[in-house]
């Protein structure tokens, strides 16, 4: 059974940095492109970006690429999302996804990030 | 960027009915479209990919169709466990985009 388990969310102050992690199991992690998707409190789904299976290439939503960085460690089967200079509008549940060719066959349970002073 | 327009925003139907949810892309996405189901309190789950391919374990009551810019998700014989929000997503071009979602309730 494929499992994606996110961690690292919580309450963070505006302007701070935060790093989310996602550990994969039940799948050959290094075979897959992986993505981060977030869902706002109003339930809007937003694709953040993705990373090639070997970590050599990334794509980002244009509005986020200057503040968010996606990386991976295939030896640890772990995906990361580094968030910097966070804003209140970054408040959302962040999902780690993967397993498809553009679409997301697998989703984690999500980790909630709340940006507030 | 490709924009996705999903309708309706909400839908109420009776058990056993057939419902249809639509997604329209701002340009041709050549069937690079997925549908997801998100039950209350849960993560989204893949239902359909490549516009009409059923994901593993998804009941055949669910089907996808369409081409070009217009796509549909159809749910036959509506069951109480189908209460959820449904999202479409295009993956033809970056940045990938989701529709705004459809909340399905039982009458």
gemmi code that builds the backbone of each chain (N, CA, C; Angstrom):
import gemmi

chains = {
    "A": [
        ("UNK", (0.842, -1.200, 0.000), (0.000, 0.000, 0.000), (0.873, 1.244, 0.000)),
        ("UNK", (0.557, 2.148, -0.900), (1.310, 3.396, -0.993), (0.877, 4.336, 0.130)),
        ("UNK", (1.858, 4.886, 0.821), (1.574, 5.890, 1.850), (2.475, 7.093, 1.650)),
        ("UNK", (1.865, 8.269, 1.742), (2.593, 9.535, 1.745), (2.227, 10.235, 3.034)),
        ("UNK", (3.234, 10.548, 3.838), (2.973, 11.139, 5.146), (3.699, 12.476, 5.246)),
        ("UNK", (2.903, 13.541, 5.289), (3.460, 14.891, 5.410), (3.666, 15.261, 6.871)),
        ("UNK", (4.610, 16.169, 7.078), (4.842, 16.719, 8.414), (5.465, 18.105, 8.260)),
        ("UNK", (5.503, 18.825, 9.371), (6.157, 20.119, 9.373), (5.229, 21.316, 9.404)),
        ("UNK", (3.932, 21.068, 9.304), (2.986, 22.174, 9.350), (2.820, 22.710, 10.765)),
        ("UNK", (2.083, 23.790, 10.865), (1.817, 24.391, 12.173), (1.554, 25.877, 12.034)),
        ("UNK", (1.608, 26.542, 13.166), (1.388, 27.991, 13.203), (2.722, 28.697, 12.983)),
        ("UNK", (2.729, 29.606, 12.029), (3.963, 30.319, 11.711), (3.645, 31.796, 11.508)),
        ("UNK", (4.573, 32.643, 11.875), (4.360, 34.094, 11.768), (4.612, 34.581, 10.343)),
        ("UNK", (3.916, 35.627, 9.947), (4.174, 36.203, 8.616), (5.646, 36.575, 8.476)),
        ("UNK", (6.203, 36.279, 7.292), (7.593, 36.591, 7.013), (8.567, 35.483, 7.380)),
        ("UNK", (8.090, 34.470, 8.092), (8.965, 33.377, 8.522), (9.143, 32.351, 7.411)),
        ("UNK", (9.994, 31.377, 7.698), (10.222, 30.260, 6.774), (9.762, 28.962, 7.423)),
        ("UNK", (9.445, 28.008, 6.569), (8.940, 26.726, 7.054), (9.305, 25.668, 6.036)),
        ("UNK", (9.662, 24.470, 6.516), (9.985, 23.385, 5.602), (9.089, 22.197, 5.888)),
        ("UNK", (8.346, 21.786, 4.866), (7.477, 20.624, 4.977), (8.200, 19.402, 4.414)),
        ("UNK", (7.872, 18.246, 4.979), (8.447, 16.987, 4.509), (7.340, 16.006, 4.176)),
        ("UNK", (7.655, 15.071, 3.319), (6.706, 14.024, 2.955), (7.497, 12.743, 2.753)),
        ("UNK", (7.207, 11.755, 3.582), (7.896, 10.470, 3.471), (6.995, 9.486, 2.743)),
        ("UNK", (7.546, 8.832, 1.748), (6.795, 7.869, 0.943), (7.174, 6.450, 1.322)),
        ("UNK", (6.187, 5.562, 1.291), (6.430, 4.142, 1.501), (5.492, 3.343, 0.607)),
        ("UNK", (5.869, 2.088, 0.346), (5.031, 1.230, -0.488), (5.152, 1.520, -1.968)),
        ("UNK", (6.146, 2.306, -2.335), (6.322, 2.692, -3.734), (7.802, 2.953, -3.967)),
        ("UNK", (8.259, 2.736, -5.191), (9.642, 3.077, -5.522), (9.688, 4.576, -5.794)),
        ("UNK", (10.004, 5.310, -4.755), (9.904, 6.773, -4.761), (10.682, 7.369, -5.934)),
        ("UNK", (11.840, 6.844, -6.225), (12.707, 7.418, -7.249), (12.183, 7.190, -8.667)),
        ("UNK", (11.080, 6.482, -8.812), (10.478, 6.264, -10.130), (9.529, 7.389, -10.532)),
        ("UNK", (9.124, 8.219, -9.558), (8.008, 9.122, -9.795), (8.345, 10.603, -9.694)),
        ("UNK", (7.759, 11.365, -10.606), (7.621, 12.794, -10.382), (6.735, 12.956, -9.141)),
        ("UNK", (7.031, 13.979, -8.349), (6.239, 14.253, -7.155), (5.817, 15.718, -7.154)),
        ("UNK", (4.697, 15.981, -6.488), (4.132, 17.340, -6.502), (3.714, 17.767, -5.105)),
        ("UNK", (3.551, 19.063, -4.960), (2.861, 19.641, -3.806), (1.629, 20.388, -4.320)),
        ("UNK", (0.539, 20.172, -3.617), (-0.737, 20.833, -3.904), (-1.252, 21.373, -2.584)),
        ("UNK", (-1.861, 22.533, -2.603), (-2.443, 23.050, -1.364), (-3.922, 23.349, -1.543)),
        ("UNK", (-4.630, 23.307, -0.421), (-6.066, 23.586, -0.411), (-6.337, 24.633, 0.656)),
        ("UNK", (-6.907, 25.736, 0.216), (-7.183, 26.843, 1.131), (-8.350, 26.515, 2.044)),
        ("UNK", (-8.544, 27.298, 3.103), (-9.702, 27.072, 3.972), (-11.024, 27.160, 3.215)),
        ("UNK", (-11.063, 27.915, 2.135), (-12.261, 28.010, 1.303), (-12.378, 26.888, 0.302)),
        ("UNK", (-11.452, 25.888, 0.380), (-11.467, 24.645, -0.402), (-10.922, 24.786, -1.814)),
        ("UNK", (-10.353, 25.926, -2.165), (-9.708, 26.074, -3.472), (-8.441, 25.235, -3.521)),
        ("UNK", (-8.301, 24.466, -4.611), (-7.118, 23.633, -4.819), (-6.120, 24.373, -5.688)),
        ("UNK", (-4.860, 24.414, -5.242), (-3.833, 25.114, -6.000), (-2.608, 24.215, -6.153)),
        ("UNK", (-2.199, 23.999, -7.386), (-0.976, 23.253, -7.659), (0.208, 24.161, -7.358)),
        ("UNK", (1.151, 23.674, -6.568), (2.314, 24.475, -6.186), (3.481, 24.224, -7.141)),
        ("UNK", (3.758, 22.955, -7.415), (4.873, 22.632, -8.289), (5.185, 21.158, -8.248)),
        ("UNK", (6.136, 20.751, -9.081), (6.547, 19.355, -9.075), (8.038, 19.228, -9.327)),
        ("UNK", (8.522, 17.996, -9.134), (9.944, 17.731, -9.269), (10.136, 16.391, -9.966)),
        ("UNK", (11.068, 16.356, -10.888), (11.379, 15.150, -11.648), (11.873, 14.043, -10.717)),
        ("UNK", (11.747, 12.807, -11.163), (12.071, 11.664, -10.321), (13.495, 11.682, -9.792)),
        ("UNK", (14.440, 12.280, -10.561), (15.824, 12.311, -10.094), (16.188, 13.648, -9.450)),
        ("UNK", (15.217, 14.524, -9.319), (15.457, 15.815, -8.688), (16.118, 16.839, -9.581)),
        ("UNK", (16.288, 16.539, -10.855), (17.064, 17.410, -11.740), (16.250, 18.557, -12.331)),
        ("UNK", (14.922, 18.514, -12.164), (14.092, 19.536, -12.796), (12.865, 19.804, -11.935)),
        ("UNK", (12.513, 21.070, -11.858), (11.315, 21.460, -11.111), (10.474, 22.421, -11.934)),
        ("UNK", (9.186, 22.398, -11.644), (8.242, 23.367, -12.207), (7.464, 23.961, -11.051)),
        ("UNK", (7.080, 25.242, -11.204), (6.360, 25.919, -10.126), (5.201, 26.733, -10.685)),
        ("UNK", (4.196, 26.955, -9.828), (3.191, 27.960, -10.127), (3.893, 29.309, -10.144)),
        ("UNK", (3.669, 30.111, -11.177), (4.406, 31.374, -11.309), (4.304, 32.272, -10.072)),
        ("UNK", (3.146, 32.272, -9.431), (2.946, 33.171, -8.292), (3.724, 32.737, -7.067)),
        ("UNK", (4.274, 31.505, -7.069), (4.935, 30.973, -5.880), (6.425, 30.707, -6.084)),
        ("UNK", (6.879, 30.746, -7.315), (8.236, 30.248, -7.571), (9.342, 31.061, -6.900)),
        ("UNK", (9.059, 32.282, -6.546), (10.114, 33.079, -5.896), (10.217, 32.816, -4.407)),
        ("UNK", (9.233, 32.133, -3.842), (9.227, 31.922, -2.395), (9.237, 30.441, -1.998)),
        ("UNK", (8.856, 29.572, -2.892), (8.749, 28.145, -2.570), (9.784, 27.348, -3.367)),
        ("UNK", (10.382, 26.350, -2.710), (11.364, 25.485, -3.370), (11.058, 24.027, -3.055)),
        ("UNK", (10.982, 23.231, -4.100), (10.725, 21.797, -3.947), (12.032, 21.041, -4.154)),
        ("UNK", (12.282, 20.072, -3.275), (13.453, 19.222, -3.412), (13.088, 17.820, -2.954)),
        ("UNK", (14.014, 16.890, -3.154), (13.760, 15.515, -2.749), (15.067, 14.831, -2.396)),
        ("UNK", (14.931, 13.811, -1.565), (16.053, 12.946, -1.205), (15.586, 11.514, -1.475)),
        ("UNK", (15.992, 10.975, -2.596), (15.514, 9.646, -2.972), (16.030, 8.561, -2.032)),
        ("UNK", (17.188, 8.765, -1.439), (17.724, 7.781, -0.494), (16.835, 7.677, 0.746)),
        ("UNK", (16.135, 8.754, 1.060), (15.241, 8.781, 2.225), (13.775, 8.701, 1.813)),
        ("UNK", (13.520, 8.556, 0.514), (12.129, 8.539, -0.007), (11.340, 9.729, 0.519)),
        ("UNK", (11.966, 10.881, 0.502), (11.366, 12.066, 1.113), (11.333, 13.239, 0.141)),
        ("UNK", (10.186, 13.892, 0.135), (9.939, 15.103, -0.651), (9.881, 16.280, 0.306)),
        ("UNK", (10.381, 17.422, -0.134), (10.397, 18.614, 0.709), (9.749, 19.811, 0.006)),
        ("UNK", (9.212, 20.703, 0.834), (8.743, 21.994, 0.342), (9.283, 23.057, 1.302)),
        ("UNK", (10.211, 23.876, 0.810), (10.746, 24.983, 1.581), (9.930, 26.225, 1.253)),
        ("UNK", (9.308, 26.782, 2.281), (8.489, 27.974, 2.118), (9.188, 29.135, 2.805)),
        ("UNK", (9.318, 30.262, 2.121), (9.967, 31.419, 2.732), (9.052, 32.633, 2.650)),
        ("UNK", (9.298, 33.590, 3.554), (8.520, 34.832, 3.582), (7.022, 34.538, 3.471)),
        ("UNK", (6.537, 33.676, 4.354), (5.144, 33.250, 4.243), (4.196, 34.407, 4.542)),
        ("UNK", (3.021, 34.312, 3.937), (1.984, 35.345, 4.060), (0.700, 34.692, 4.541)),
        ("UNK", (-0.239, 35.518, 4.948), (-1.510, 34.973, 5.444), (-2.205, 34.138, 4.365)),
        ("UNK", (-2.044, 34.517, 3.112), (-2.696, 33.770, 2.028), (-2.059, 32.402, 1.771)),
        ("UNK", (-0.947, 32.098, 2.447), (-0.350, 30.765, 2.362), (-0.999, 29.786, 3.340)),
        ("UNK", (-1.912, 30.292, 4.173), (-2.649, 29.418, 5.081), (-3.438, 28.400, 4.269)),
        ("UNK", (-3.153, 27.127, 4.489), (-3.770, 26.069, 3.686), (-3.345, 24.716, 4.231)),
        ("UNK", (-4.015, 23.681, 3.755), (-3.540, 22.314, 3.952), (-2.663, 21.956, 2.762)),
        ("UNK", (-1.482, 21.465, 3.058), (-0.508, 21.149, 2.007), (-0.441, 19.638, 1.818)),
        ("UNK", (-0.633, 19.220, 0.567), (-0.623, 17.812, 0.223), (0.596, 17.474, -0.635)),
        ("UNK", (1.169, 16.349, -0.314), (2.203, 15.732, -1.127), (1.489, 14.755, -2.057)),
        ("UNK", (1.813, 14.782, -3.345), (1.123, 13.892, -4.289), (2.120, 13.317, -5.287)),
        ("UNK", (1.696, 12.263, -5.948), (2.556, 11.695, -6.990), (1.920, 10.492, -7.629)),
        ("UNK", (2.685, 9.809, -8.434), (2.252, 8.526, -8.975), (1.587, 8.565, -10.325)),
        ("UNK", (1.427, 9.716, -10.916), (0.808, 9.774, -12.232), (1.678, 10.548, -13.201)),
        ("UNK", (1.213, 10.684, -14.427), (1.935, 11.444, -15.451), (1.236, 12.794, -15.614)),
        ("UNK", (1.458, 13.670, -14.611), (0.777, 14.968, -14.577), (-0.356, 14.977, -13.570)),
        ("UNK", (-1.088, 13.872, -13.511), (-2.148, 13.780, -12.498), (-1.565, 13.127, -11.241)),
        ("UNK", (-2.364, 13.150, -10.160), (-1.890, 12.642, -8.863), (-2.642, 11.376, -8.477)),
        ("UNK", (-1.961, 10.244, -8.608), (-2.584, 8.975, -8.242), (-2.575, 8.767, -6.731)),
        ("UNK", (-1.591, 9.337, -6.058), (-1.454, 9.160, -4.617), (-1.424, 10.521, -3.938)),
        ("UNK", (-2.082, 10.590, -2.775), (-2.119, 11.812, -1.992), (-1.801, 11.475, -0.538)),
        ("UNK", (-1.093, 12.377, 0.133), (-0.912, 12.248, 1.559), (-2.150, 12.734, 2.294)),
        ("UNK", (-2.072, 12.688, 3.606), (-3.215, 13.124, 4.432), (-3.238, 14.632, 4.613)),
        ("UNK", (-2.138, 15.277, 4.244), (-2.069, 16.729, 4.326), (-1.505, 17.216, 5.647)),
        ("UNK", (-0.884, 18.383, 5.595), (-0.414, 19.047, 6.809), (-0.865, 20.497, 6.755)),
        ("UNK", (-1.433, 20.978, 7.864), (-2.028, 22.304, 7.904), (-0.973, 23.340, 8.272)),
        ("UNK", (-0.879, 24.368, 7.461), (-0.018, 25.520, 7.742), (-0.913, 26.727, 7.979)),
        ("UNK", (-0.740, 27.341, 9.130), (-1.500, 28.542, 9.467), (-0.526, 29.690, 9.651)),
        ("UNK", (-0.694, 30.737, 8.871), (0.181, 31.903, 8.950), (-0.568, 33.008, 9.671)),
        ("UNK", (-0.085, 33.338, 10.855), (-0.769, 34.348, 11.668), (0.183, 34.861, 12.729)),
        ("UNK", (0.004, 36.120, 13.065), (0.816, 36.698, 14.137), (0.095, 36.580, 15.486)),
    ],
    "B": [
        ("UNK", (-1.594, 30.847, -19.432), (-2.044, 29.767, -18.541), (-3.411, 29.261, -18.996)),
        ("UNK", (-3.640, 27.966, -18.825), (-4.937, 27.371, -19.111), (-5.830, 27.538, -17.890)),
        ("UNK", (-7.027, 28.058, -18.095), (-7.992, 28.217, -17.004), (-9.035, 27.115, -17.087)),
        ("UNK", (-9.483, 26.651, -15.932), (-10.485, 25.594, -15.855), (-11.754, 26.141, -15.209)),
        ("UNK", (-12.861, 26.003, -15.904), (-14.151, 26.455, -15.386), (-15.007, 25.231, -15.107)),
        ("UNK", (-15.341, 25.025, -13.849), (-16.096, 23.834, -13.435), (-17.498, 24.236, -13.007)),
        ("UNK", (-18.476, 23.411, -13.397), (-19.868, 23.686, -13.011), (-20.637, 22.386, -12.832)),
        ("UNK", (-21.679, 22.399, -11.979), (-22.053, 23.519, -11.117), (-21.162, 23.571, -9.879)),
        ("UNK", (-21.290, 24.623, -9.107), (-20.530, 24.730, -7.863), (-21.073, 23.786, -6.803)),
        ("UNK", (-22.374, 23.559, -6.854), (-22.990, 22.609, -5.934), (-24.129, 21.906, -6.637)),
        ("UNK", (-24.467, 20.748, -6.105), (-25.419, 19.881, -6.776), (-26.109, 19.031, -5.722)),
        ("UNK", (-27.406, 18.945, -5.817), (-28.169, 18.103, -4.913), (-28.994, 17.126, -5.747)),
        ("UNK", (-28.861, 15.851, -5.467), (-29.552, 14.844, -6.264), (-30.051, 13.716, -5.365)),
        ("UNK", (-30.983, 12.943, -5.876), (-31.566, 11.843, -5.106), (-30.784, 10.551, -5.305)),
        ("UNK", (-30.891, 9.672, -4.331), (-30.247, 8.357, -4.451), (-30.744, 7.663, -5.719)),
        ("UNK", (-29.822, 7.039, -6.423), (-30.171, 6.319, -7.639), (-30.136, 7.151, -8.901)),
        ("UNK", (-30.071, 8.473, -8.735), (-30.041, 9.346, -9.909), (-28.670, 9.323, -10.588)),
        ("UNK", (-28.654, 9.902, -11.786), (-27.410, 10.119, -12.504), (-27.078, 11.604, -12.485)),
        ("UNK", (-25.832, 11.934, -12.151), (-25.423, 13.332, -12.113), (-24.236, 13.547, -13.045)),
        ("UNK", (-24.144, 14.762, -13.531), (-23.051, 15.123, -14.435), (-22.413, 16.422, -13.966)),
        ("UNK", (-21.103, 16.417, -13.941), (-20.320, 17.594, -13.590), (-19.458, 17.938, -14.802)),
        ("UNK", (-19.346, 19.230, -15.073), (-18.636, 19.650, -16.279), (-17.395, 20.478, -15.956)),
        ("UNK", (-16.420, 20.366, -16.839), (-15.226, 21.202, -16.776), (-14.919, 21.696, -18.175)),
        ("UNK", (-14.665, 22.978, -18.255), (-14.321, 23.570, -19.542), (-12.949, 24.211, -19.422)),
        ("UNK", (-12.071, 23.878, -20.367), (-10.732, 24.460, -20.392), (-10.714, 25.662, -21.330)),
        ("UNK", (-9.818, 26.589, -21.059), (-9.741, 27.804, -21.872), (-9.069, 27.556, -23.228)),
        ("UNK", (-8.449, 26.380, -23.372), (-7.911, 25.963, -24.663), (-7.877, 24.440, -24.698)),
        ("UNK", (-7.607, 23.904, -25.857), (-7.604, 22.451, -26.028), (-6.564, 21.796, -25.113)),
        ("UNK", (-7.009, 20.849, -24.298), (-6.072, 20.155, -23.410), (-5.875, 18.695, -23.808)),
        ("UNK", (-6.393, 18.314, -24.955), (-6.088, 17.016, -25.564), (-6.271, 15.859, -24.584)),
        ("UNK", (-7.336, 15.899, -23.836), (-7.734, 14.843, -22.884), (-6.782, 14.693, -21.700)),
        ("UNK", (-5.928, 15.672, -21.463), (-5.052, 15.633, -20.291), (-5.814, 16.179, -19.090)),
        ("UNK", (-6.801, 15.413, -18.673), (-7.698, 15.842, -17.621), (-7.935, 14.723, -16.632)),
        ("UNK", (-7.897, 15.087, -15.353), (-8.185, 14.148, -14.269), (-9.352, 14.655, -13.445)),
        ("UNK", (-10.036, 13.719, -12.815), (-11.105, 14.035, -11.858), (-10.743, 13.415, -10.513)),
        ("UNK", (-11.001, 14.169, -9.444), (-10.737, 13.712, -8.096), (-12.001, 13.821, -7.259)),
        ("UNK", (-12.095, 12.928, -6.288), (-13.180, 12.963, -5.309), (-12.566, 13.249, -3.942)),
        ("UNK", (-13.155, 14.172, -3.216), (-12.708, 14.459, -1.855), (-13.886, 14.354, -0.909)),
        ("UNK", (-13.913, 13.297, -0.121), (-14.964, 13.127, 0.875), (-14.666, 14.016, 2.072)),
        ("UNK", (-15.696, 14.423, 2.799), (-15.496, 15.344, 3.934), (-14.445, 14.831, 4.906)),
        ("UNK", (-13.472, 15.694, 5.208), (-12.430, 15.367, 6.163), (-11.293, 14.520, 5.613)),
        ("UNK", (-11.371, 14.163, 4.316), (-10.347, 13.288, 3.729), (-9.532, 13.996, 2.652)),
        ("UNK", (-8.454, 13.343, 2.244), (-7.661, 13.835, 1.120), (-8.376, 13.502, -0.186)),
        ("UNK", (-8.060, 14.224, -1.244), (-8.620, 13.868, -2.558), (-8.140, 12.486, -3.002)),
        ("UNK", (-8.969, 11.842, -3.835), (-8.602, 10.552, -4.424), (-8.835, 10.621, -5.927)),
        ("UNK", (-7.936, 10.029, -6.669), (-8.057, 10.023, -8.119), (-9.212, 9.136, -8.547)),
        ("UNK", (-10.082, 9.671, -9.405), (-11.177, 8.893, -9.985), (-10.891, 8.523, -11.440)),
        ("UNK", (-10.542, 9.539, -12.220), (-10.418, 9.419, -13.671), (-9.146, 10.132, -14.104)),
        ("UNK", (-8.419, 9.562, -15.058), (-7.291, 10.246, -15.667), (-7.377, 10.094, -17.185)),
        ("UNK", (-6.636, 10.914, -17.886), (-6.705, 10.936, -19.352), (-8.147, 11.038, -19.847)),
        ("UNK", (-8.925, 11.803, -19.114), (-10.315, 12.160, -19.433), (-11.317, 11.032, -19.260)),
        ("UNK", (-10.924, 9.774, -19.536), (-11.911, 8.707, -19.503), (-11.395, 7.374, -18.960)),
        ("UNK", (-10.201, 7.362, -18.384), (-9.645, 6.131, -17.818), (-9.928, 6.064, -16.330)),
        ("UNK", (-10.532, 4.960, -15.911), (-10.912, 4.785, -14.518), (-9.686, 4.408, -13.698)),
        ("UNK", (-9.467, 5.094, -12.596), (-8.356, 4.755, -11.708), (-8.634, 3.424, -11.006)),
        ("UNK", (-7.570, 2.809, -10.517), (-7.692, 1.520, -9.837), (-8.687, 1.588, -8.685)),
        ("UNK", (-9.577, 0.606, -8.631), (-10.493, 0.499, -7.507), (-11.707, 1.400, -7.571)),
        ("UNK", (-11.819, 2.211, -8.608), (-12.966, 3.121, -8.712), (-14.148, 2.385, -9.354)),
        ("UNK", (-15.323, 2.469, -8.730), (-16.488, 1.760, -9.283), (-16.839, 2.234, -10.690)),
        ("UNK", (-17.383, 1.319, -11.476), (-17.725, 1.639, -12.862), (-18.923, 2.578, -12.966)),
        ("UNK", (-19.536, 2.920, -11.832), (-20.604, 3.939, -11.844), (-20.054, 5.305, -12.235)),
        ("UNK", (-18.746, 5.457, -12.068), (-18.079, 6.707, -12.430), (-17.535, 6.596, -13.857)),
        ("UNK", (-17.741, 7.627, -14.631), (-17.172, 7.638, -15.977), (-16.829, 9.063, -16.371)),
        ("UNK", (-15.837, 9.169, -17.239), (-15.415, 10.463, -17.741), (-15.488, 10.476, -19.255)),
        ("UNK", (-15.770, 11.642, -19.781), (-15.838, 11.785, -21.231), (-15.437, 13.195, -21.616)),
        ("UNK", (-15.303, 13.397, -22.911), (-15.018, 14.723, -23.422), (-13.777, 14.763, -24.277)),
        ("UNK", (-13.569, 15.909, -24.872), (-12.394, 16.140, -25.714), (-12.256, 17.630, -25.925)),
        ("UNK", (-11.116, 18.017, -26.473), (-10.912, 19.439, -26.749), (-10.919, 20.267, -25.482)),
        ("UNK", (-11.940, 21.109, -25.353), (-12.030, 21.982, -24.186), (-13.146, 21.582, -23.220)),
        ("UNK", (-13.987, 20.603, -23.585), (-15.171, 20.265, -22.778), (-15.105, 18.835, -22.247)),
        ("UNK", (-15.271, 18.688, -20.926), (-15.158, 17.383, -20.286), (-16.245, 17.216, -19.238)),
        ("UNK", (-16.625, 15.955, -19.013), (-17.680, 15.644, -18.064), (-17.296, 14.472, -17.183)),
        ("UNK", (-17.762, 14.521, -15.949), (-17.739, 13.385, -15.040), (-19.184, 12.987, -14.799)),
        ("UNK", (-19.482, 11.706, -15.010), (-20.840, 11.227, -14.785), (-20.820, 10.194, -13.677)),
        ("UNK", (-21.790, 10.320, -12.780), (-21.962, 9.341, -11.706), (-23.336, 8.724, -11.878)),
        ("UNK", (-23.366, 7.430, -12.145), (-24.633, 6.703, -12.283), (-25.055, 6.131, -10.935)),
        ("UNK", (-26.350, 5.911, -10.790), (-26.892, 5.241, -9.597), (-26.300, 5.831, -8.321)),
        ("UNK", (-26.536, 7.097, -8.110), (-25.966, 7.837, -6.996), (-26.184, 7.118, -5.670)),
        ("UNK", (-25.106, 7.017, -4.894), (-25.174, 6.391, -3.576), (-24.787, 7.411, -2.506)),
        ("UNK", (-25.173, 7.123, -1.272), (-24.895, 8.068, -0.175), (-23.397, 8.266, 0.009)),
        ("UNK", (-22.602, 7.236, -0.312), (-21.159, 7.375, -0.141), (-20.512, 8.251, -1.216)),
        ("UNK", (-21.290, 8.719, -2.171), (-20.776, 9.614, -3.200), (-20.792, 11.076, -2.751)),
        ("UNK", (-21.340, 11.336, -1.565), (-21.332, 12.699, -1.041), (-19.886, 13.142, -0.864)),
        ("UNK", (-19.528, 14.189, -1.578), (-18.128, 14.605, -1.651), (-18.042, 15.868, -2.483)),
        ("UNK", (-16.831, 16.411, -2.529), (-16.522, 17.452, -3.511), (-15.712, 16.810, -4.628)),
        ("UNK", (-15.939, 17.301, -5.836), (-15.268, 16.763, -7.014), (-14.508, 17.883, -7.713)),
        ("UNK", (-13.278, 17.566, -8.106), (-12.416, 18.559, -8.762), (-11.886, 17.992, -10.079)),
        ("UNK", (-11.816, 18.847, -11.077), (-11.096, 18.472, -12.298), (-9.712, 19.123, -12.253)),
        ("UNK", (-8.798, 18.593, -13.053), (-7.454, 19.157, -13.136), (-6.911, 18.932, -14.543)),
        ("UNK", (-6.357, 19.993, -15.125), (-5.705, 19.819, -16.416), (-4.199, 19.638, -16.208)),
        ("UNK", (-3.601, 18.768, -17.009), (-2.158, 18.573, -16.935), (-1.542, 18.580, -18.338)),
        ("UNK", (-2.198, 19.346, -19.217), (-1.640, 19.499, -20.567), (-0.434, 20.432, -20.530)),
        ("UNK", (-0.594, 21.545, -19.824), (0.469, 22.553, -19.774), (0.726, 23.005, -18.350)),
        ("UNK", (1.958, 23.436, -18.122), (2.261, 24.100, -16.855), (1.837, 25.566, -16.960)),
        ("UNK", (1.372, 26.177, -15.869), (1.126, 25.552, -14.551), (-0.140, 24.709, -14.561)),
        ("UNK", (-0.070, 23.566, -13.883), (-1.238, 22.711, -13.775), (-2.330, 23.474, -13.019)),
        ("UNK", (-3.574, 23.214, -13.375), (-4.677, 23.967, -12.782), (-5.839, 23.052, -12.419)),
        ("UNK", (-6.464, 23.360, -11.295), (-7.661, 22.662, -10.851), (-8.892, 23.503, -11.160)),
        ("UNK", (-10.012, 22.814, -11.313), (-11.284, 23.511, -11.337), (-11.651, 23.940, -9.926)),
        ("UNK", (-12.711, 24.709, -9.827), (-13.103, 25.287, -8.536), (-13.874, 24.320, -7.651)),
        ("UNK", (-14.223, 23.167, -8.182), (-14.871, 22.139, -7.370), (-16.376, 22.149, -7.457)),
        ("UNK", (-16.956, 20.969, -7.243), (-18.411, 20.791, -7.185), (-18.737, 20.013, -5.928)),
        ("UNK", (-19.588, 20.581, -5.112), (-20.007, 19.907, -3.879), (-21.301, 19.157, -4.148)),
        ("UNK", (-21.261, 17.844, -3.979), (-22.412, 16.987, -4.255), (-23.073, 16.549, -2.952)),
        ("UNK", (-24.358, 16.789, -2.875), (-25.134, 16.386, -1.708), (-26.288, 15.496, -2.143)),
        ("UNK", (-26.834, 14.784, -1.196), (-28.005, 13.935, -1.450), (-29.256, 14.680, -0.991)),
        ("UNK", (-30.281, 14.673, -1.834), (-31.560, 15.327, -1.482), (-32.266, 14.549, -0.379)),
    ],
}
model = gemmi.Model(1)
for chain_id, residues in chains.items():
    chain = gemmi.Chain(chain_id)
    for i, (resn, *xyz) in enumerate(residues, 1):
        res = gemmi.Residue()
        res.name, res.seqid = resn, gemmi.SeqId(i, " ")
        for name, pos in zip(("N", "CA", "C"), xyz):
            atom = gemmi.Atom()
            atom.name, atom.element = name, gemmi.Element(name[0])
            atom.pos, atom.b_iso = gemmi.Position(*pos), 0.0
            res.add_atom(atom)
        chain.add_residue(res)
    model.add_chain(chain)
structure = gemmi.Structure()
structure.add_model(model)
structure.setup_entities()
